[in-house]
Amino acid sequence: MAVDYSEFCYTNANKEGKNLISGLKANKEFTKFLYIARIEGKQVRKVINLSKLQLNKRDLIKRANEEAERFYRKKEEEITNASSFSMDTKFEYLANEYLKNKCPANTKWTFEKEKMLEHYIYPHLKGVKASLIKERDIDKIRVSMETSGVWKQNKNGCSPRTIRKVLLQVLKPILEYGYRNGALRRIPEIDVPKKPKKKTVKNGAEKLTILYKSIHTLYKNDPFYRALFLFALFGRRWNEIRTLQWSDIDFEKREYTIRAENSKIGEDKTFVLPNDIAEALSHFIDKTGLIFRSPKTGRELSTPKKQMEKLRESSGIQELTLHYFRHIMATALGESGMVNTVLSASLGHNNSATVDNYYRTANHLRGSEEATQAIEHIVEIEK
């Protein structure tokens, strides 16, 4: 039988219902009550009918309060038990709980994890009980990724770096979370490709100077790409550059901020704005929106492949990629004698054992200030 919720008009906000607990409503006669509560994001409700009891209003309210509290405790136990982990917990549920409780919301890295789950892990483990996942199941993921990917650039197989990221930075933390919370008794072995060696840079200071001069020569009349590549030269990742907005730039303080959602470490980072970049930005400054918008779509700019090719040719650094800019900067500053803590802070690192607590928090700014001064000294910028 349908319930007419409109009849419940008295709450603890009314004078007549001042003794009702929060969430409990009564009809005019105070013989029927409607209780509504929210438990772990789920709404629960119950109609309490006391019309057959020969009690005065005060006792009816007391009984209704007691019934509502019992109902709440019962539902809370049911929902809590239903959402807890057990040996029957499916991997998909475990992964969703891990993302919800352990990963910063609305960040690029969390979004990337979700995509990796969807494309590489769920096809093999989505409906499997977490407690039944074996080493061979993980091997299937690795072998599958070695033979084919989901994007055009990795259709013939994913790189060892991508496979390691999927298995060690996405799958393993989820399994560890399940182990700590009773969803599996042991974490299976995870066999991953050997960690690829980072591209080494020889003569970092020399290459930094060559690249700096090439940027200024090639883009003398193009402040858009001059600013973009200078950001890379001063240590910014491509994702940080392409998501920068004008509101992130403080020209008065000569600072800029990489917002948490675009930061690999999931927190805001503030850096010094080098004079060269500020000057380039001043030629096409705007008040709102992305700084590096695509001229075709007005949205985030895609990787500037044609411009990178021009820079390779101009600089003679054939191995040059946007990420290689960071290696050049790090090597050049290391050669100049910069201590690791300052260098790590200027690069935006936050979890390195070499970064002390002083640089872990607000002092990406101080680290980048020292790094900027060192770079300007290396390339002998005239003040």
Disulfide bonds with the S-S distance in Angstrom:
none
